[in-house]
């Protein structure tokens, strides 16, 4: 709707000045709450002021909006402490400074353009799509207003304004999103909260409150103020001051919406918004957040939702009130019209009676009776004249087809029956002459004609026709026949006979005239019926209205027939049904079958739709197809049917979805209803139990007698011990098992014998839960630990015996008191609130230790375990705390710490001693490796030189001694080398890395190549040996010693065979070195890994006895294991286990 435009006179300029002033003041107030940026606030009333002004004063008021927005922003400091607010005193200086700066001026200009476009766009959208200033009259336009003006239009100002600030360098691009959201939400709040206030008060400024209305308004206002003070005024205690109590704000607003009206509702909403903003800024209420801007953003979002909800509800209530007023007005008008119509119908009824008497007189004169046969009910309706023709008194008896046949002459009865049946079957009219027998025995000849009325499906429904007594005519025909015969005999009598025939012809003409007059009178009667029928009747030709009765006009909201006659019948058909009706018209025009009864949807003149039931009769007259339509309004019947279907659906849904068993039983104790929950609980299907005795199915055998006695007593006396009560008993399943149930029985209110509904609930789990709860309570009460239950505010709700023992307070002195005032030391008073806050936020509380106070003032070391207590919905409603007295443990731990300190001191001293010893050992090793081995090498060299230089002079014994000296010196050097190797394995730092066993075996083969060749050893090594974690040199020494032993300890005359293989042992790899040597007895298999342990003499098998000790030490340094499997004389299988390289890397 286009608002009226103010003229260019003084009124227009006054409006501009007023809007500019109000806009400027409201804008400065709004920017006092700017926290994210000096020009962006979450509270911006000017948007609502601009929108209301444009809707009421027209689009020409836009200069006032532009000027107000420009002045507000140009007077805002470029750089300002957003937490300090704005003052008016420094505005002139700020304005001059900003005008002199190009960027602030351009930014203010851009913001003003955005604010002006926002108002113009919002007003245009509301005028175009939401009924303009009447947007709050209907719920749908309220929501359109909220979306278009509050959400869509406000994006223009936010986008242009924030872009102007960022482009002008007055805001960082990184803060664009935060500033935009705050700006947009402030504008949306102004549009949704402030604009309705101005619009509704401007539309209806007069107050029409009665005394009761004034009192109720004051009461609503008081309740709203109290709720605001409690929720946002800090009237609540500190523990719940900022609790989420926003739902308390909704009832007063809804009260105003339902009772006071739209104007008062938006006033209450604005008042609540102002209180909420004030309280939130002072740290009160549920919206207090991390920052003030965050608090205002959440608050404005909440108030926007409340405002839209309140306006929508108020619009619904207002619309309902307007509808009720219109209904009352229509009801009065309807009463007046009904009275007038009643008087008219009285006159018409009197005229109808007169017409009916004239018709009866005409039929009597013409001796023509009319009849109608309702085939479906086999009921005849005869006119009075037809009764007279059959010799009966008018309306003497009710007639049926069989009764009618009784009055047919026996000779014509079969013919008449066949003719009528053929007409019903072929749906064709009929005509025949037959004889009737009157009750007095006289016979008459009648001529009957009939036509079948049938349904669209081709089923005969009714038959109508006439019956004329033609006895006289037949007698005349007989006379004429006799005269004709006589004429043949006597020519002279021909003239007389022709005259008689002529007279008979004239008689027929007279009869025809009389019949025509009778039909004309019948038409007059039908016209009266047409005009005064309650049903809506119309006659149309080729789909164009030809005639409509008053009921038809009234049904569709028309006053005069001329408003419909000549127009298409589709005018009164709902658009969604017009194609269907158009198809039916085409089918009837082409003579194709079309339904004569159907339901459709009509369209009133005012555009509202209604449900219709239609009966159609089509006939041809003078080659033209006419359609007679009888229409009934079945809207209310449809609504009742819909409500009935919904009720039945609701009942079915309740039965199907109920978790409890719902069983219905009749007065005989037999089951008449059995829902799915009962099927699941008792194990019987619904088809199995319907009609069966409930007592025999689900009542245990021991209780069936009482069940039948109770039912019989109630049927006899009306007394029952179980009706309307909740009882517990035992029930029986299909498998014969019994289980506890809770039962509630009520009587079904209905006529006839009583019936009963039972709600049965399986309480097996509940009883188990109660038992578990009782056991848990016993455990808690008997626990030595302190178990305390607390509410979220720190109030103690449970206190077990362990708590009384540890802290000295009995339960009666603690329940209901704050735990911080009883057992928490002053220095730890913040512990409990911090714990509760963390639990409220859903954070986990790990086990920790602290100090608490005994009743006598003693300090107690306790170990706390804290768990949240949740309800069935998972919401935290309390805290469970288990405290264990660890004072004694703390004392022991202190002693242990003291002992540990002493032990650490001793370990440090011992470590220093060991380091000194290691240094000495390293010095010794160096001495052995150099100083001790030097004489041995000299001894060995001299013995060899003595043998070589003086061998020819020495005797055999001398040569033997020289050889022994060299051999002993070599053996001694080997022993020293092995000892040094063994020592180095214990002291050397090994760097572990991935080692390929195939490479190690290759190194060993190369190192022992001469031994393998000289001993003709058959060495078997598979391909693809795995990779292990180890030290290459150490692992080569271990494998080399094992292969060397396998070559060495072979019986004489046996070819050495050595096999190396690997197998997977989970996280480890086991490497085998197998031989066919002399073997090792089981009792010696542990000894061989000791240093200097030998099982054979040096003369038999040379060696130092250190090789396997080196193997064991090396494998231990590689974090592995070593072992042997052997039997004496059967060879040996040595194995070492090392970690897999990939597992170690993980």
DRENMAR-770062 format. One record per residue (C-alpha): x, y, z. Coordinates in steps of 0.5 Angstrom, whole numbers, padded with zeros to 4 digits, always signed. Layout:
XYZ...
This chain:
+0000+0000+0000+0003+0007-0002+0003+0012+0004+0000+0019+0003+0006+0024+0001+0006+0030+0005+0006+0037+0001+0011+0042+0001+0008+0046+0006+0010+0048+0013+0007+0041+0015+0012+0038+0011+0018+0042+0013+0016+0041+0020+0015+0033+0019+0023+0033+0016+0025+0037+0022+0022+0033+0027+0024+0026+0024+0031+0029+0024+0031+0031+0031+0028+0024+0034+0033+0020+0029+0039+0024+0032+0037+0024+0039+0036+0016+0038+0042+0015+0034+0046+0018+0040+0043+0014+0045+0044+0008+0041+0052+0010+0040+0053+0010+0047+0052+0003+0047+0058+0002+0042+0063-0003+0044+0066-0006+0038+0067+0000+0034+0065+0007+0035+0060+0007+0029+0057+0000+0030+0052-0001+0036+0048-0007+0038+0042-0002+0040+0040+0002+0034+0033+0005+0035+0033+0010+0029+0032+0004+0024+0025+0003+0027+0024+0011+0027+0026+0011+0020+0022+0005+0018+0015+0008+0022+0016+0015+0019+0017+0012+0011+0011+0008+0012+0006+0014+0015+0009+0020+0012+0011+0017+0005+0018+0016+0002+0019+0024+0001+0021+0024+0008+0028+0021+0006+0032+0027+0007+0030+0027+0014+0033+0020+0015+0039+0022+0011+0041+0028+0015+0040+0025+0022+0044+0019+0020+0050+0024+0017+0049+0028+0023+0050+0022+0028+0056+0019+0025+0059+0026+0023+0059+0028+0031+0062+0021+0033+0069+0022+0034+0074+0018+0029+0078+0015+0035+0074+0014+0041+0075+0009+0047+0069+0005+0046+0068+0003+0053+0067+0010+0056+0061+0012+0052+0059+0019+0048+0058+0026+0051+0054+0031+0048+0059+0037+0050+0064+0035+0046+0060+0035+0039+0062+0041+0036+0069+0040+0036+0068+0033+0034+0064+0035+0028+0069+0041+0026+0074+0036+0026+0071+0030+0022+0068+0035+0017+0075+0038+0016+0078+0031+0015+0076+0028+0008+0076+0021+0010+0071+0022+0016+0066+0026+0012+0066+0021+0006+0065+0015+0011+0059+0019+0015+0056+0020+0008+0057+0013+0006+0054+0011+0012+0048+0016+0012+0047+0013+0005+0046+0006+0007+0042+0008+0013+0037+0012+0008+0037+0006+0003+0036+0001+0009+0029+0005+0011+0027+0006+0003+0028-0001+0002+0025-0004+0008+0019+0001+0007+0018-0001+0000+0018-0009+0001+0013-0008+0007+0008-0004+0003+0009-0009-0003+0009-0015+0000+0007-0014+0008+0001-0010+0007+0005-0003+0009+0002+0000+0016-0003-0006+0017+0003-0011+0017+0001-0013+0024-0006-0014+0023-0005-0021+0021+0000-0027+0023+0003-0028+0016+0004-0021+0015+0008-0020+0021+0013-0025+0019+0013-0022+0013+0015-0016+0016+0020-0019+0021+0024-0022+0015+0023-0017+0010+0024-0010+0014+0028-0014+0020+0033-0019+0016+0033-0017+0009+0033-0009+0009+0038-0008+0015+0043-0012+0011+0044-0006+0006+0046-0001+0012+0050-0006+0015+0054-0008+0009+0055+0000+0006+0056+0002+0013+0062-0003+0015+0065-0003+0008+0065+0005+0008+0069+0004+0015+0074-0001+0013+0075+0003+0006+0076+0009+0010+0081+0006+0014+0077+0007+0021+0076+0000+0022+0080-0006+0020+0078-0011+0015+0080-0017+0019+0074-0014+0024+0069-0014+0018+0065-0020+0020+0064-0018+0028+0062-0011+0026+0057-0013+0021+0054-0017+0025+0053-0012+0031+0051-0007+0026+0046-0011+0023+0043-0014+0029+0042-0007+0032+0038-0005+0026+0034-0011+0026+0033-0010+0033+0030-0003+0032+0026-0005+0026+0023-0011+0030+0022-0007+0037+0022+0000+0036+0018+0001+0029+0012-0003+0031+0011+0001+0037+0011+0008+0033+0007+0005+0028+0001+0002+0032+0001+0008+0037+0000+0012+0031-0005+0008+0027-0009+0008+0034-0007+0013+0039-0014+0013+0043-0014+0009+0049-0021+0005+0050-0020+0002+0056-0026+0000+0061-0024+0000+0068-0023-0008+0068-0018-0007+0062-0015-0001+0066-0014-0006+0072-0011-0011+0068-0006-0007+0064-0003-0004+0071-0003-0012+0073+0001-0014+0067+0005-0008+0067+0007-0010+0075+0008-0017+0073+0013-0015+0067+0017-0010+0071+0017-0015+0077+0020-0020+0072+0025-0015+0069+0027-0014+0076+0028-0021+0078+0031-0023+0071+0035-0017+0070+0035-0012+0076+0040-0016+0080+0034-0018+0085+0036-0025+0085+0042-0028+0090+0049-0028+0087+0049-0036+0086+0043-0036+0081+0043-0028+0079+0046-0030+0072+0042-0037+0071+0038-0038+0065+0031-0035+0067+0030-0032+0060+0023-0036+0060+0020-0032+0065+0020-0026+0060+0015-0030+0056+0009-0030+0060+0008-0023+0061+0009-0021+0054+0004-0027+0052-0001-0024+0057-0001-0018+0054-0002-0021+0047-0008-0025+0049-0011-0020+0053-0009-0013+0052-0008-0012+0044-0003-0011+0039-0001-0004+0041+0000-0005+0049+0004-0012+0047+0009-0008+0043+0009-0003+0049+0011-0008+0054+0016-0011+0049+0020-0005+0049+0019-0004+0056+0022-0011+0057+0028-0009+0052+0030-0003+0056+0030-0006+0062+0034-0012+0059+0039-0007+0056+0040-0003+0063+0041-0010+0067+0045-0013+0062+0050-0007+0062+0050-0007+0069+0052-0015+0069+0045-0018+0071+0041-0023+0067+0043-0029+0063+0046-0026+0057+0052-0023+0061+0058-0026+0057+0065-0025+0056+0065-0018+0053+0059-0012+0053+0058-0013+0046+0057-0020+0046+0052-0019+0052+0048-0014+0047+0049-0019+0041+0045-0025+0045+0040-0020+0048+0038-0017+0042+0037-0023+0038+0033-0026+0044+0029-0019+0044+0028-0020+0037+0025-0027+0037+0021-0025+0043+0018-0018+0039+0016-0023+0033+0013-0028+0037+0009-0023+0041+0007-0019+0035+0005-0025+0031+0001-0028+0037-0003-0021+0038-0004-0021+0031-0008-0028+0031-0012-0025+0037-0014-0019+0034-0015-0023+0028-0020-0027+0032-0023-0021+0035-0025-0018+0028-0027-0025+0026-0032-0025+0032-0034-0018+0031-0036-0020+0024-0039-0026+0026-0044-0023+0031-0046-0018+0025-0047-0023+0020-0051-0027+0025-0055-0021+0027-0056-0020+0019-0058-0027+0018-0063-0027+0024-0066-0021+0020-0066-0025+0013-0068-0031+0016-0075-0028+0019-0076-0024+0013-0075-0031+0009-0079-0034+0014-0085-0030+0012-0084-0030+0005-0084-0038+0005-0090-0038+0009-0094-0034+0003-0090-0038-0002-0093-0045+0002-0100-0042+0002-0099-0041-0005-0096-0048-0006-0102-0051-0002-0107-0047-0007-0103-0049-0013-0103-0057-0011-0111-0056-0010-0111-0054-0017-0107-0059-0020-0111-0064-0016-0117-0062-0019-0114-0062-0026-0112-0069-0025-0119-0071-0023-0122-0067-0029-0117-0070-0034-0117-0077-0030-0109-0077-0030-0105-0079-0024-0098-0078-0023-0093-0083-0019-0086-0084-0017-0082-0090-0015-0076-0090-0011-0073-0096-0013-0067-0097-0008-0073-0096-0002-0078-0100-0006-0083-0094-0004-0089-0091-0009-0091-0084-0008-0098-0083-0012-0102-0077-0013-0109-0077-0010-0112-0078-0017-0108-0084-0018-0111-0087-0012-0118-0085-0014-0117-0089-0021-0115-0095-0017-0121-0095-0013-0117-0093-0006-0118-0087-0002-0112-0082-0002-0106-0084+0002-0110-0090+0004-0104-0094+0005-0096-0094+0003-0095-0098-0003-0089-0102-0006-0088-0105-0013-0091-0112-0010-0097-0108-0008-0098-0104-0014-0098-0111-0018-0103-0114-0014-0108-0109-0017-0106-0111-0024-0111-0116-0027-0108-0123-0027-0108-0123-0034-0103-0117-0035-0099-0118-0029-0093-0121-0032-0093-0117-0038-0093-0110-0033-0088-0113-0029-0083-0115-0035-0084-0108-0038-0082-0105-0032-0076-0109-0031-0074-0108-0038-0075-0101-0037-0070-0101-0031-0065-0105-0034-0065-0102-0041-0066-0095-0038-0071-0093-0043-0078-0090-0042-0084-0094-0043-0091-0094-0045-0097-0099-0044-0104-0100-0043-0107-0106-0038-0112-0107-0034-0113-0106-0026-0118-0109-0021-0121-0105-0016-0122-0107-0009-0129-0107-0011-0128-0112-0016-0129-0107-0022-0124-0107-0028-0121-0101-0031-0117-0100-0037-0111-0095-0036-0105-0092-0040-0098-0092-0036-0092-0088-0038-0086-0088-0034-0078-0086-0035-0072-0088-0031-0068-0084-0027-0061-0087-0026-0054-0085-0023-0048-0084-0027-0046-0091-0026-0052-0093-0030-0056-0096-0024-0063-0094-0024-0065-0090-0018-0072-0087-0019-0078-0088-0024-0083-0083-0025-0089-0083-0029-0097-0082-0031-0103-0086-0031-0109-0085-0034-0116-0088-0034-0118-0090-0041-0124-0094-0040-0129-0089-0043-0124-0088-0049-0123-0096-0050-0131-0097-0049-0131-0091-0054-0126-0095-0059-0131-0101-0058-0137-0097-0060-0133-0094-0066-0131-0101-0068-0138-0104-0067-0140-0098-0071-0135-0099-0076-0138-0106-0077-0145-0104-0078-0142-0099-0083-0140-0105-0087-0146-0108-0086-0150-0101-0087-0148-0096-0091-0153-0091-0089-0151-0091-0082-0144-0089-0084-0145-0082-0083-0147-0083-0076-0141-0087-0075-0137-0082-0077-0140-0077-0073-0139-0081-0067-0132-0082-0069-0131-0075-0070-0134-0074-0063-0129-0078-0060-0123-0075-0063-0126-0068-0061-0126-0071-0054-0119-0073-0054-0117-0066-0056-0121-0064-0050-0117-0069-0046-0111-0066-0049-0112-0059-0047-0114-0061-0040-0107-0065-0040-0104-0059-0042-0107-0054-0037-0105-0059-0032-0098-0059-0034-0098-0052-0034-0100-0052-0027-0095-0057-0025-0090-0053-0028-0092-0047-0024-0091-0051-0018-0084-0054-0020-0083-0046-0021-0085-0045-0013-0081-0051-0011-0075-0048-0015-0075-0041-0012-0077-0043-0005-0072-0049-0004-0067-0050+0001-0062-0053-0003-0058-0049-0009-0061-0050-0016-0058-0048-0022-0060-0049-0029-0055-0049-0035-0054-0049-0042-0047-0051-0045-0044-0049-0038-0047-0042-0038-0052-0041-0032-0059-0040-0035-0063-0040-0028-0061-0040-0021-0065-0040-0015-0065-0035-0009-0061-0041-0005-0056-0041-0010-0055-0034-0010-0054-0034-0002-0049-0040-0002-0044-0036-0007-0045-0029-0004-0049-0026-0010-0055-0022-0009-0059-0022-0016-0060-0027-0021-0057-0023-0027-0050-0023-0023-0050-0030-0025-0054-0031-0031-0051-0031-0037-0044-0033-0034-0040-0039-0034-0041-0044-0028-0034-0044-0027-0035-0037-0024-0037-0041-0018-0032-0047-0018-0025-0046-0014-0019-0045-0019-0016-0052-0017-0023-0056-0019-0025-0052-0026-0021-0057-0030-0025-0063-0028-0031-0059-0028-0030-0057-0035-0028-0064-0037-0035-0066-0034-0039-0061-0038-0035-0063-0045-0037-0070-0043-0044-0069-0042-0044-0064-0049-0042-0070-0053-0047-0075-0049-0041-0079-0046-0043-0082-0039-0041-0077-0033-0042-0078-0026-0049-0075-0023-0047-0074-0016-0040-0072-0014-0036-0067-0009-0032-0061-0011-0030-0054-0008-0034-0048-0010-0032-0041-0010-0036-0035-0006-0036-0028-0009-0031-0026-0004-0026-0031-0006-0027-0036+0000-0028-0043-0002-0033-0048+0001-0034-0056+0000-0040-0058-0004-0044-0064-0006-0047-0064-0013-0053-0068-0016-0053-0067-0024-0059-0068-0028-0058-0067-0036-0063-0067-0041-0064-0065-0048-0070-0060-0050-0071-0058-0057-0064-0061-0059-0060-0057-0053-0057-0060-0047-0059-0057-0041-0056-0059-0034-0060-0058-0027-0055-0058-0021-0057-0059-0014-0052-0056-0010-0051-0057-0002-0045-0054+0002-0042-0059+0006-0036-0055+0009-0038-0056+0016-0040-0064+0015-0033-0064+0012-0030-0061+0018-0033-0066+0022-0031-0072+0018-0024-0069+0018-0024-0068+0026-0027-0075+0027-0021-0078+0022-0016-0074+0026-0019-0077+0033-0019-0084+0030-0012-0083+0028-0010-0080+0035-0013-0086+0038-0010-0091+0034-0003-0087+0034-0004-0087+0042-0005-0094+0042+0000-0096+0037+0006-0092+0040+0004-0093+0047+0010-0096+0051+0005-0099+0056+0000-0105+0055-0007-0102+0053-0012-0108+0054-0020-0107+0053-0024-0112+0056-0032-0113+0055-0037-0115+0061-0036-0122+0060-0028-0121+0061-0026-0122+0054-0021-0118+0050-0023-0113+0045-0017-0109+0044-0010-0111+0045-0004-0106+0043+0003-0107+0040+0006-0106+0047+0001-0112+0050+0004-0116+0044+0011-0115+0046+0010-0116+0053+0006-0122+0054+0008-0125+0047+0001-0126+0044-0001-0123+0038-0007-0119+0037-0011-0124+0033-0009-0129+0038-0013-0126+0044-0019-0122+0041-0025-0125+0044-0021-0129+0049-0022-0129+0056-0017-0124+0059-0017-0128+0066-0015-0135+0062-0009-0131+0058-0005-0126+0063-0008-0128+0070-0004-0133+0074-0008-0139+0076-0008-0137+0083-0011-0131+0082-0016-0132+0076-0022-0134+0082-0021-0127+0085-0021-0124+0078-0028-0127+0076-0031-0126+0083-0029-0118+0082-0032-0118+0075-0038-0121+0078-0039-0117+0084-0038-0110+0080-0043-0113+0075-0048-0114+0080-0047-0109+0085-0043-0103+0082-0037-0104+0087-0030-0105+0085-0024-0105+0089-0019-0104+0083-0023-0099+0079-0019-0092+0079-0013-0095+0083-0006-0096+0081-0004-0103+0084+0002-0108+0083+0001-0116+0082+0004-0121+0078+0002-0123+0070+0003-0129+0066+0007-0129+0059+0005-0133+0053+0011-0138+0055+0008-0139+0062+0013-0134+0066+0010-0129+0071+0013-0122+0072+0011-0116+0076+0006-0111+0073+0003-0104+0075-0004-0104+0073-0009-0099+0073-0017-0100+0071-0022-0095+0068-0029-0096+0066-0030-0094+0059-0036-0089+0058-0041-0092+0053-0048-0094+0053-0050-0102+0054-0046-0107+0058-0040-0104+0061-0033-0105+0058-0026-0103+0062-0019-0101+0059-0013-0103+0063-0006-0100+0063-0001-0105+0064+0006-0103+0066+0012-0108+0066+0016-0106+0073+0021-0112+0073+0026-0107+0071+0024-0102+0076+0024-0107+0082+0031-0109+0080+0033-0102+0079+0030-0100+0086+0034-0107+0089+0040-0104+0086+0039-0097+0089+0037-0100+0096+0044-0104+0095+0048-0098+0093+0045-0094+0099+0047-0099+0103+0054-0099+0100+0054-0092+0101+0052-0092+0108+0057-0097+0110+0063-0094+0106+0069-0092+0110+0070-0086+0105+0066-0080+0106+0061-0080+0100+0057-0073+0100+0052-0071+0095+0051-0063+0093+0047-0059+0089+0050-0054+0083+0050-0049+0088+0054-0053+0093+0049-0054+0098+0050-0061+0101+0044-0066+0100+0047-0072+0103+0052-0074+0108+0054-0081+0109+0056-0085+0116+0064-0085+0113+0063-0077+0112+0061-0076+0119+0067-0081+0122+0072-0077+0118+0069-0070+0119+0066-0070+0125+0059-0067+0123+0053-0072+0124+0048-0071+0117+0043-0067+0121+0048-0062+0122+0050-0062+0114+0044-0063+0110+0042-0056+0107+0048-0052+0109+0054-0050+0104+0060-0055+0104+0065-0049+0104+0062-0046+0110+0063-0053+0114+0070-0057+0112+0073-0052+0107+0079-0048+0110+0079-0041+0108+0085-0041+0104+0082-0046+0099+0075-0043+0099+0075-0042+0092+0076-0049+0090+0069-0052+0091+0066-0046+0086+0071-0047+0081+0070-0055+0081+0062-0053+0080+0063-0048+0075+0068-0054+0071+0062-0059+0072+0057-0054+0069+0061-0053+0063+0061-0060+0062+0069-0061+0063+0072-0067+0067+0075-0067+0074+0081-0071+0075+0082-0074+0081+0086-0069+0086+0088-0069+0093+0087-0063+0098+0086-0061+0105+0079-0060+0109+0077-0059+0116+0075-0063+0122+0069-0061+0126+0074-0060+0132+0079-0055+0127+0084-0061+0125+0087-0061+0118+0085-0067+0114+0089-0069+0108+0084-0072+0103+0084-0075+0096+0077-0073+0092+0074-0076+0087+0068-0072+0084+0063-0074+0079+0057-0070+0076+0050-0073+0077+0046-0073+0071+0038-0073+0070+0035-0078+0065+0036-0073+0059+0043-0072+0061+0043-0065+0064+0048-0064+0070+0043-0063+0076+0048-0064+0082+0055-0067+0084+0057-0073+0088+0064-0073+0092+0068-0078+0095+0073-0076+0100+0078-0081+0103+0082-0079+0109+0090-0080+0107+0093-0077+0113+0096-0083+0115+0099-0084+0107+0101-0077+0107+0105-0078+0113+0108-0085+0110+0110-0081+0104+0113-0076+0107+0118-0081+0111+0119-0085+0104+0121-0078+0101+0126-0077+0106+0128-0084+0105+0129-0083+0098+0133-0077+0099+0138-0081+0103+0138-0087+0098+0139-0082+0092+0145-0079+0096+0148-0086+0097+0146-0088+0090+0150-0081+0088+0156-0083+0092+0156-0090+0090+0155-0088+0082+0162-0084+0084+0165-0090+0086+0163-0094+0080+0165-0089+0076+0172-0089+0079+0172-0096+0078+0170-0096+0071+0176-0091+0070+0181-0096+0073+0178-0102+0069+0179-0098+0063+0186-0097+0065+0186-0104+0067+0183-0106+0060+0188-0102+0056+0194-0105+0060+0192-0112+0059+0191-0110+0051+0198-0107+0051+0202-0109+0057+0200-0116+0058+0199-0118+0051+0206-0115+0049+0210-0121+0053+0206-0126+0050+0207-0124+0043+0215-0124+0045+0214-0131+0048+0211-0133+0042+0215-0130+0037+0222-0132+0041+0219-0139+0041+0218-0139+0033+0225-0136+0032+0228-0141+0036+0225-0147+0032+0226-0144+0026+0233-0142+0027+0236-0147+0032+0231-0153+0030+0237-0157+0027+0240-0157+0034+0234-0158+0038+0232-0165+0040+0225-0168+0039+0224-0166+0046+0226-0159+0045+0222-0158+0039+0216-0160+0043+0217-0155+0048+0218-0150+0043+0212-0152+0040+0208-0152+0047+0211-0145+0049+0208-0142+0042+0201-0146+0043+0200-0144+0050+0202-0136+0048+0197-0136+0042+0192-0139+0047+0193-0134+0052+0193-0129+0047+0186-0131+0045+0184-0132+0052+0186-0125+0053+0182-0122+0047+0176-0126+0048+0176-0123+0055+0177-0116+0052+0171-0117+0048+0167-0120+0053+0169-0113+0057+0167-0109+0052+0160-0112+0051+0159-0110+0058+0161-0102+0057+0160-0100+0050+0154-0096+0048+0150-0099+0043+0147-0095+0038+0141-0099+0036+0138-0099+0028+0135-0104+0023+0140-0109+0021+0139-0114+0015+0140-0121+0018+0142-0123+0011+0148-0118+0011+0150-0121+0018+0150-0128+0015+0154-0126+0009+0159-0122+0014+0160-0128+0018+0161-0133+0012+0166-0128+0009+0170-0128+0016+0170-0136+0017+0171-0137+0009+0177-0141+0011+0174-0145+0016+0168-0147+0012+0173-0149+0006+0178-0153+0010+0172-0156+0014+0168-0158+0008+0162-0155+0012+0155-0155+0008+0152-0149+0010+0145-0148+0009+0142-0140+0009+0135-0139+0006+0133-0133+0002+0129-0127+0005+0132-0127+0012+0128-0121+0016+0130-0115+0019+0131-0114+0026+0133-0108+0031+0141-0109+0033+0148-0107+0033+0152-0109+0027+0158-0111+0030+0155-0114+0036+0150-0118+0032+0156-0120+0027+0160-0123+0033+0154-0127+0036+0152-0130+0030+0160-0131+0028+0161-0135+0035+0155-0139+0034+0157-0141+0027+0164-0142+0029+0162-0147+0035+0157-0151+0030+0163-0152+0026+0168-0154+0031+0164-0159+0035+0163-0164+0030+0165-0172+0031+0171-0174+0028+0169-0177+0021+0163-0173+0020+0162-0168+0015+0159-0161+0018+0152-0159+0016+0150-0152+0019+0143-0149+0017+0141-0142+0019+0134-0140+0019+0129-0135+0022+0122-0136+0024+0117-0130+0026+0115-0130+0034+0110-0124+0034+0114-0118+0036+0120-0122+0035+0124-0126+0030+0128-0132+0032+0134-0134+0029+0136-0141+0029+0143-0144+0028+0143-0152+0027+0149-0157+0027+0150-0164+0026+0155-0164+0032+0156-0168+0038+0150-0165+0042+0149-0162+0049+0146-0166+0055+0140-0163+0058+0144-0162+0065+0149-0158+0062+0145-0153+0057+0145-0148+0062+0152-0148+0064+0155-0147+0057+0153-0140+0057+0157-0138+0063+0164-0135+0063+0170-0140+0062+0165-0146+0062+0168-0152+0058+0165-0159+0057+0171-0162+0053+0179-0161+0054+0183-0156+0050+0186-0162+0047+0179-0165+0044+0176-0159+0042+0180-0152+0042+0177-0146+0045+0177-0141+0051+0170-0142+0054+0168-0135+0053+0165-0136+0046+0158-0137+0049+0158-0132+0054+0160-0127+0049+0154-0129+0045+0149-0129+0052+0152-0122+0054+0151-0119+0046+0144-0122+0046+0142-0119+0053+0145-0112+0050+0141-0112+0044+0135-0113+0049+0134-0120+0046+0134-0128+0049+0138-0134+0047+0137-0141+0048+0139-0148+0046+0135-0154+0044+0140-0161+0044+0141-0168+0046+0147-0171+0047+0150-0174+0040+0144-0171+0036+0147-0164+0034+0145-0157+0037+0140-0152+0035+0142-0145+0038+0137-0139+0037+0137-0132+0039+0131-0127+0039+0131-0120+0037+0126-0115+0036+0123-0113+0029+0125-0107+0026+0118-0104+0024+0115-0105+0031+0121-0102+0034+0120-0096+0030+0113-0095+0032
